[in-house]
Amino acid sequence: MSQFNNRLVTQEIMKKIWPFSFYFLYFAAFASLLPFFVLFYQGLGFNGTQIGLLTGVPPLITLFGAPFLAGVADSTRRHRLIMGLGIIVSIGVMLIMPSMNVFAIVFVLIIIFNISMSPVSPLADSATLSMLGDERAMYGRIRMGGTIGWGLFAPVAGTVVENYGLRLGFLMFAVIMLLNFFVSQKFSFGRAEEHETKGGGIQTLLANR
């Protein structure tokens, strides 16, 4: 009986550790690269208009891509698959990005990157709430892992990039996000936390002033 109780306690702990670890690694990865994108574009010799497009389009892609792909995940019940594919594709894009110097190619890669990453965070939130169950009030504490990850890795990434170049920022992102891929596969998704695909997402957003 005691072994059974210990197993239950361990399972409950892991339901909090996996989401916390995911947010920690997710934001650590972005802290290793996101602040340096503009520097990367400038280093390629892109002009202000080009850089504006590269930094302005991604939020629009996320706005439409996140609810669409989250809806696909709900309708197909392939949450972990879509999340995992998004992470893997983003890793691949960031590994080849430093070798690109043509604006059109970089622009396409940035679009692919943002489309692939757009459902990852919403699906992680959904899984976290599902795994917390009756302890949803702890969501804020779990999400704090992201703040800690960013706070710890931002100065480290800054030092690395300053001393060894921007390519190391892309590599750091890829390595950390690869670790996070394995963490993401520990998520579980319950019906109660699935996104509402009918009458929700972009349709609701555009219809509500």
C-alpha positions in Angstrom: 0.0 0.0 0.0 2.8 2.4 0.9 4.5 1.7 -2.5 1.2 2.5 -4.3 0.9 5.8 -2.3 4.5 6.6 -3.1 3.9 6.0 -6.8 0.9 8.4 -6.7 2.9 11.1 -4.9 5.7 10.7 -7.5 3.2 11.0 -10.4 1.7 14.1 -8.9 5.1 15.7 -8.5 6.0 14.9 -12.1 2.8 16.5 -13.3 4.3 19.7 -12.0 7.9 19.1 -12.8 7.4 18.4 -16.5 5.4 21.6 -17.3 7.8 23.7 -15.1 10.8 22.2 -17.0 9.1 22.9 -20.4 8.6 26.6 -19.7 12.1 26.9 -18.2 13.7 25.5 -21.4 11.3 27.2 -23.8 12.1 30.6 -22.6 15.8 29.8 -22.0 16.0 28.9 -25.7 14.3 32.1 -26.8 16.5 34.2 -24.5 19.5 32.6 -26.3 18.4 33.9 -29.7 15.4 36.3 -29.8 17.2 39.4 -28.6 19.8 39.0 -31.3 17.6 38.6 -34.4 17.9 42.3 -35.4 21.6 42.2 -35.0 21.7 39.1 -37.3 19.6 40.9 -39.9 21.9 44.0 -39.7 24.9 41.8 -40.1 23.5 40.4 -43.3 23.2 44.0 -44.6 19.4 44.1 -44.8 17.8 47.6 -44.9 15.3 49.1 -42.5 12.3 48.0 -44.6 13.5 44.4 -44.8 14.2 44.3 -41.1 10.8 45.8 -40.4 9.1 43.0 -42.4 11.2 40.3 -40.7 10.2 41.6 -37.2 6.7 42.7 -38.0 5.2 39.8 -39.8 5.9 37.1 -37.1 3.3 38.3 -34.6 0.7 38.3 -37.4 1.6 34.7 -38.3 1.3 33.7 -34.6 -2.1 35.4 -34.4 -3.5 33.3 -37.1 -1.3 30.2 -36.9 -1.8 29.4 -33.2 -5.6 29.0 -33.1 -5.6 27.2 -36.5 -2.9 24.6 -35.6 -4.3 24.2 -32.1 -7.7 23.5 -33.7 -6.1 20.9 -35.9 -4.5 19.3 -32.9 -7.9 19.2 -31.1 -9.8 17.8 -34.1 -7.2 15.1 -34.8 -6.3 14.5 -31.1 -2.6 14.7 -32.2 -1.5 17.3 -29.6 1.9 15.8 -28.8 2.6 15.1 -32.5 1.8 18.7 -33.6 3.7 20.2 -30.7 6.7 17.9 -31.4 6.8 18.6 -35.1 6.6 22.3 -34.4 9.6 22.1 -32.1 11.6 19.9 -34.5 10.9 22.1 -37.5 11.9 25.2 -35.6 15.2 23.6 -34.6 15.9 22.7 -38.2 15.2 26.2 -39.4 17.4 27.8 -36.8 20.3 25.5 -37.6 20.3 26.4 -41.3 19.5 30.1 -40.8 23.0 31.3 -40.1 24.1 30.0 -43.5 21.5 32.1 -45.3 22.1 35.6 -46.5 19.4 36.3 -49.2 16.5 38.2 -47.9 13.8 36.2 -49.6 15.1 32.9 -48.2 15.5 34.3 -44.7 12.0 35.7 -44.9 10.6 32.3 -45.9 12.5 30.6 -43.1 11.2 33.1 -40.5 7.6 32.4 -41.7 8.2 28.7 -41.4 9.7 29.1 -38.0 6.8 31.1 -36.7 4.2 28.9 -38.1 5.8 25.8 -36.6 6.2 27.5 -33.2 2.8 29.2 -33.1 0.8 26.3 -31.5 3.6 25.1 -29.1 2.9 27.6 -26.3 -0.9 27.4 -26.4 -0.7 23.6 -26.4 1.7 23.7 -23.5 -0.7 25.9 -21.5 -3.5 23.5 -22.3 -1.6 20.4 -21.2 -0.4 22.1 -18.1 -3.9 23.0 -16.9 -5.0 19.5 -17.8 -2.2 17.9 -15.8 -2.7 20.2 -12.8 -6.4 19.1 -12.5 -7.9 20.5 -9.3 -4.6 22.4 -8.6 -5.0 24.8 -11.5 -4.2 27.7 -9.0 -0.6 26.6 -9.2 -0.4 27.5 -12.9 1.2 30.8 -12.1 4.0 29.1 -10.2 4.5 26.6 -12.9 4.7 29.3 -15.5 7.3 31.0 -13.4 9.7 28.5 -14.8 9.7 30.5 -18.0 10.7 33.7 -16.1 13.5 31.9 -14.4 14.7 30.3 -17.6 14.8 33.7 -19.4 16.4 35.5 -16.5 19.2 32.9 -16.2 20.0 32.4 -19.8 19.7 35.9 -21.2 23.0 37.2 -19.6 24.7 33.9 -20.5 23.6 34.1 -24.1 24.7 37.8 -24.3 28.2 36.9 -23.1 28.5 33.9 -25.4 27.3 35.9 -28.5 29.5 38.9 -27.6 32.6 36.7 -27.4 31.9 34.0 -29.9 29.4 35.4 -32.4 25.8 35.1 -33.3 26.1 31.5 -34.7 26.4 30.3 -31.1 23.1 31.9 -30.3 21.4 29.8 -33.0 23.2 26.7 -31.7 22.2 27.3 -28.1 18.6 27.7 -29.2 18.7 24.4 -31.1 20.3 22.4 -28.3 18.0 23.8 -25.6 14.9 23.3 -27.7 15.9 19.8 -28.6 16.0 19.0 -24.8 12.6 20.6 -24.6 11.2 18.3 -27.4 11.7 15.3 -25.1 10.1 17.2 -22.2 7.1 18.1 -24.3 6.5 14.4 -25.0 5.7 14.0 -21.3 2.7 16.2 -21.6 -0.8 14.8 -21.4 -3.9 16.4 -22.8 -7.4 16.1 -21.3 -10.7 16.7 -23.1 -11.6 19.4 -20.6 -8.7 21.5 -21.7 -9.0 21.2 -25.5 -9.4 24.3 -27.5 -12.9 25.0 -28.8 -12.6 24.7 -32.5 -16.1 25.8 -33.4 -17.0 29.4 -32.9 -13.6 30.0 -31.3 -10.1 31.2 -32.3 -9.8 33.7 -35.1 -13.6 33.7 -35.9 -14.4 34.8 -32.3 -11.5 37.3 -32.2 -12.6 39.0 -35.5 -16.3 39.0 -34.5 -15.7 40.6 -31.1 -14.9 44.3 -31.3 
